């Protein structure tokens, strides 16, 4: 118990205020199985979700897509232009999204003229095409992918503490997930430590007291990391709670994710 309290104290004094992730993102990194970049002039590279180093690049690219601005529809003329680079993002449900540099095109004397639009890209998903503005993503498509690291990123003190805390809370997270999803699925989803995000930590009784509320957002998965939804859990951690010093205070189901056709048989009832 003393070790757990020490970890919590350190976390509250190290972590900066955390903000909830934007739930309206165009894509979710946890739904990505792999991505492949191809240059028409030559050169290609594949990034797989099950490779820890390459997963960092996947998360980076998805974040760039979701934070891109100036969203608008792509024109028919732009769509017909052969891109100089294509990024194909394969989702775990079998869908494939596509990102490519955008062009500014016009017609003059019945001739099409197109020039590369610096900082703009076109995202295609489910037959919908939208134009996004992101200088970072544009640069990544052209050359940045070549420079993605092939060596593991270095641990930080914050990352180490976060991972240890997730292991300590793991049994309580697993029980909460099992209790909720057992009503709807024949298979109990799993929650991996890297699929847990700390949303907020509060010290209930004021400075240097030892009662805490910690709020997490989790992404439970089945099979080959197929996400079934997103949930928000709030735990109280206190030396006055018997047994275990950890108590689930609130479970909120935030999102229900559609399962692929070959996983539909595990559904008992549709998750509300």
C-alpha positions as CSV (number, residue, x, y, z in Angstrom):
1,X,0.0,0.0,0.0
2,X,2.8,2.4,0.9
3,X,4.4,1.9,-2.5
4,X,1.1,2.6,-4.3
5,X,0.6,5.8,-2.4
6,X,4.2,6.9,-3.2
7,X,3.5,6.3,-6.9
8,X,0.3,8.3,-6.8
9,X,2.0,11.2,-5.0
10,X,4.8,11.3,-7.6
11,X,2.3,11.2,-10.4
12,X,0.2,14.1,-9.1
13,X,3.3,16.3,-8.7
14,X,4.9,15.4,-12.1
15,X,2.0,15.2,-14.6
16,X,0.8,18.4,-16.1
17,X,-3.0,18.9,-16.4
18,X,-4.4,16.4,-18.8
19,X,-7.1,17.1,-21.3
20,X,-9.6,14.7,-22.8
21,X,-8.9,13.5,-26.3
22,X,-11.0,14.9,-29.1
23,X,-13.7,12.2,-29.8
24,X,-14.5,13.7,-33.2
25,X,-11.2,12.7,-34.8
26,X,-11.3,11.6,-38.5
27,X,-9.4,8.5,-37.6
28,X,-8.4,6.6,-34.4
29,X,-4.9,5.2,-34.1
30,X,-6.1,2.2,-32.1
31,X,-8.2,1.2,-35.2
32,X,-5.1,1.1,-37.5
33,X,-3.4,-2.2,-38.3
34,X,-0.7,-0.8,-40.7
35,X,0.1,2.0,-43.1
36,X,2.2,2.0,-46.2
37,X,3.7,5.0,-48.0
38,X,4.7,4.9,-51.7
39,X,6.4,7.5,-53.8
40,X,5.7,7.3,-57.5
41,X,9.3,8.2,-58.2
42,X,10.4,5.2,-56.1
43,X,10.6,4.4,-52.4
44,X,8.2,2.7,-50.0
45,X,7.9,1.9,-46.3
46,X,5.4,0.0,-44.2
47,X,4.5,0.7,-40.6
48,X,2.8,-2.0,-38.5
49,X,0.7,-1.5,-35.4
50,X,2.3,-4.6,-33.6
51,X,5.8,-3.1,-33.9
52,X,6.3,-0.7,-30.9
53,X,8.7,1.6,-32.9
54,X,6.5,1.7,-36.0
55,X,3.4,2.2,-33.9
56,X,4.8,5.6,-32.8
57,X,4.9,6.7,-36.4
58,X,1.3,5.6,-36.9
59,X,0.1,7.5,-33.9
60,X,2.0,10.6,-35.1
61,X,0.4,10.5,-38.6
62,X,-3.1,9.9,-37.2
63,X,-2.7,12.8,-34.9
64,X,-1.6,15.0,-37.8
65,X,-4.7,14.0,-39.7
66,X,-7.0,14.7,-36.8
67,X,-5.5,18.1,-36.1
68,X,-5.4,19.3,-39.7
69,X,-7.4,22.4,-40.4
70,X,-9.4,24.1,-43.2
71,X,-11.5,21.0,-44.1
72,X,-13.3,21.2,-47.4
73,X,-14.4,18.9,-50.2
74,X,-11.8,18.0,-52.9
75,X,-12.7,19.1,-56.4
76,X,-13.2,16.6,-59.3
77,X,-10.2,18.0,-61.1
78,X,-7.9,17.6,-58.1
79,X,-9.1,14.0,-57.6
80,X,-8.1,13.0,-61.2
81,X,-4.5,14.2,-60.7
82,X,-2.0,11.4,-60.2
83,X,-0.3,12.1,-56.8
84,X,3.4,12.0,-56.3
85,X,3.0,10.1,-53.0
86,X,0.2,7.9,-51.6
87,X,-0.2,6.8,-47.9
88,X,-2.6,3.8,-47.5
89,X,-3.9,3.3,-44.0
90,X,-5.3,-0.2,-43.4
91,X,-7.8,-0.4,-40.6
92,X,-8.4,-3.4,-38.4
93,X,-11.9,-3.8,-39.8
94,X,-10.5,-4.1,-43.3
95,X,-11.2,-0.6,-44.5
96,X,-8.4,1.4,-46.2
97,X,-8.0,5.1,-45.9
98,X,-5.8,7.0,-48.3
99,X,-3.8,10.3,-47.9
100,X,-2.1,12.1,-50.7
101,X,-0.7,15.6,-51.5
102,X,-3.2,18.0,-52.9
103,X,-3.0,20.0,-56.1
104,X,-4.4,23.3,-57.2
105,X,-6.0,22.8,-60.6
106,X,-7.7,25.0,-63.2
107,X,-8.7,24.7,-66.9
108,X,-7.4,27.1,-69.5
109,X,-8.1,26.7,-73.2
110,X,-9.5,23.2,-72.5
111,X,-6.2,22.2,-70.9
112,X,-5.9,21.1,-67.3
113,X,-3.1,22.8,-65.3
114,X,-2.2,21.5,-61.8
115,X,0.4,22.6,-59.4
116,X,1.3,20.9,-56.0
117,X,-0.5,22.7,-53.2
118,X,2.1,23.3,-50.5
119,X,0.7,22.2,-47.1
120,X,-2.5,20.6,-48.4
121,X,-3.5,16.9,-48.5
122,X,-6.5,14.9,-49.6
123,X,-7.9,12.2,-47.3
124,X,-10.1,9.5,-48.8
125,X,-12.2,7.2,-46.6
126,X,-15.4,5.3,-47.4
127,X,-15.4,7.0,-50.8
128,X,-15.5,10.4,-49.2
129,X,-12.7,12.8,-50.1
130,X,-11.9,15.9,-48.1
131,X,-9.0,18.4,-48.4
132,X,-7.1,19.2,-45.3
133,X,-4.4,21.7,-44.5
134,X,-1.4,20.4,-42.6
135,X,2.1,21.5,-43.5
136,X,3.5,18.8,-41.2
137,X,1.5,16.0,-42.8
138,X,2.3,17.3,-46.3
139,X,6.0,17.3,-45.5
140,X,5.7,13.8,-44.0
141,X,4.2,12.4,-47.2
142,X,7.0,13.9,-49.3
143,X,10.1,13.1,-47.3
144,X,9.4,12.9,-43.5
145,X,8.5,9.2,-43.6
146,X,12.1,8.4,-44.7
147,X,13.4,9.8,-41.4
148,X,11.2,8.0,-39.0
149,X,13.3,6.3,-36.3
150,X,14.1,2.6,-36.5
151,X,15.4,2.5,-32.9
152,X,13.2,2.4,-29.8
153,X,12.2,5.7,-28.3
154,X,13.7,6.5,-24.9
155,X,11.8,6.0,-21.7
156,X,10.9,9.1,-19.6
157,X,10.2,9.2,-15.9
158,X,6.6,10.1,-16.6
159,X,6.2,7.2,-19.0
160,X,7.7,4.7,-16.5
161,X,5.4,5.9,-13.7
162,X,2.4,5.8,-16.0
163,X,3.1,2.2,-17.1
164,X,3.6,1.1,-13.5
165,X,0.4,2.7,-12.4
166,X,-1.5,1.0,-15.3
167,X,-0.2,-2.4,-14.1
168,X,-1.3,-1.7,-10.5
169,X,-4.8,-0.7,-11.7
170,X,-4.9,-3.5,-14.2
171,X,-7.0,-6.0,-12.1
172,X,-9.6,-3.3,-11.3
173,X,-9.8,-2.2,-14.9
174,X,-10.2,-5.8,-16.1
175,X,-13.0,-6.5,-13.6
176,X,-14.9,-3.3,-14.5
177,X,-14.6,-4.2,-18.2
178,X,-15.7,-7.8,-17.6
179,X,-18.7,-6.8,-15.5
180,X,-19.9,-4.4,-18.1
181,X,-19.3,-6.2,-21.4
182,X,-20.3,-9.7,-20.1
183,X,-23.9,-8.5,-20.6
184,X,-23.3,-7.9,-24.3
185,X,-20.5,-10.1,-25.5
186,X,-19.6,-13.8,-25.3
187,X,-15.9,-12.9,-25.1
188,X,-14.4,-10.7,-22.5
189,X,-12.5,-7.8,-24.0
190,X,-8.9,-7.0,-22.9
191,X,-7.4,-3.7,-22.0
192,X,-3.7,-3.3,-22.7
193,X,-1.7,-0.7,-20.6
194,X,-0.9,1.4,-23.7
195,X,-4.7,1.6,-24.4
196,X,-5.3,3.5,-21.2
197,X,-5.2,7.3,-21.1
198,X,-5.1,9.3,-17.8
199,X,-7.8,12.0,-18.1
200,X,-7.6,13.5,-14.7
201,X,-6.1,13.0,-11.2
202,X,-7.5,14.8,-8.1
203,X,-6.3,14.8,-4.5
204,X,-9.6,14.8,-2.6
205,X,-8.5,16.1,0.8
206,X,-6.0,18.8,-0.2
207,X,-2.3,19.1,-0.2
208,X,-0.4,15.9,0.9
209,X,-3.5,14.0,1.9
210,X,-3.8,10.4,0.6
211,X,-7.2,10.1,-1.0
212,X,-7.2,10.3,-4.8
213,X,-9.6,10.2,-7.7
214,X,-8.2,9.1,-11.0
215,X,-10.2,9.1,-14.2
216,X,-9.1,6.9,-17.2
217,X,-10.3,6.4,-20.7
218,X,-9.8,2.9,-22.0
219,X,-10.2,1.1,-25.3
220,X,-11.1,-2.6,-24.7
221,X,-10.3,-5.0,-27.6
222,X,-11.0,-8.5,-28.7
223,X,-8.9,-10.8,-30.9
224,X,-6.2,-9.1,-33.0
225,X,-6.8,-5.8,-31.1
226,X,-10.2,-5.1,-32.6
227,X,-11.7,-2.3,-30.4
228,X,-15.2,-2.8,-29.1
229,X,-15.7,0.6,-27.6
230,X,-14.3,3.4,-25.4
231,X,-15.1,3.8,-21.7
232,X,-14.3,6.2,-18.9
233,X,-13.6,4.8,-15.5
234,X,-13.1,6.8,-12.2
235,X,-11.4,5.1,-9.3
236,X,-10.9,6.2,-5.8
237,X,-7.5,5.3,-4.3
238,X,-7.4,5.6,-0.5
239,X,-5.9,3.9,2.5
240,X,-9.4,3.9,4.1
241,X,-10.8,1.6,1.4
242,X,-10.8,-2.1,2.5
243,X,-9.7,-4.3,0.8
244,X,-7.2,-3.2,-1.8
245,X,-7.3,0.6,-1.4
246,X,-8.9,0.9,-4.9
247,X,-12.6,1.3,-5.6
248,X,-14.5,1.9,-8.9
249,X,-16.6,5.0,-8.4
250,X,-18.0,5.4,-11.9
251,X,-18.1,3.5,-15.2
252,X,-19.2,5.5,-18.3
253,X,-19.6,3.8,-21.7
254,X,-18.6,6.5,-24.3
255,X,-18.5,4.8,-27.6
256,X,-19.6,1.5,-29.2
257,X,-17.4,0.3,-32.1
258,X,-18.8,-1.9,-34.9
259,X,-17.2,-5.4,-35.0
260,X,-16.1,-6.9,-38.4
261,X,-18.4,-9.5,-39.9
262,X,-16.3,-12.4,-38.8
263,X,-16.6,-11.2,-35.1
264,X,-20.4,-10.6,-35.1
265,X,-21.0,-14.0,-33.5
266,X,-19.7,-12.9,-30.1
267,X,-22.5,-10.4,-29.7
268,X,-25.2,-11.3,-27.2
269,X,-26.9,-7.9,-27.2
270,X,-26.1,-4.6,-28.9
271,X,-24.2,-2.3,-26.6
272,X,-26.3,0.8,-26.0
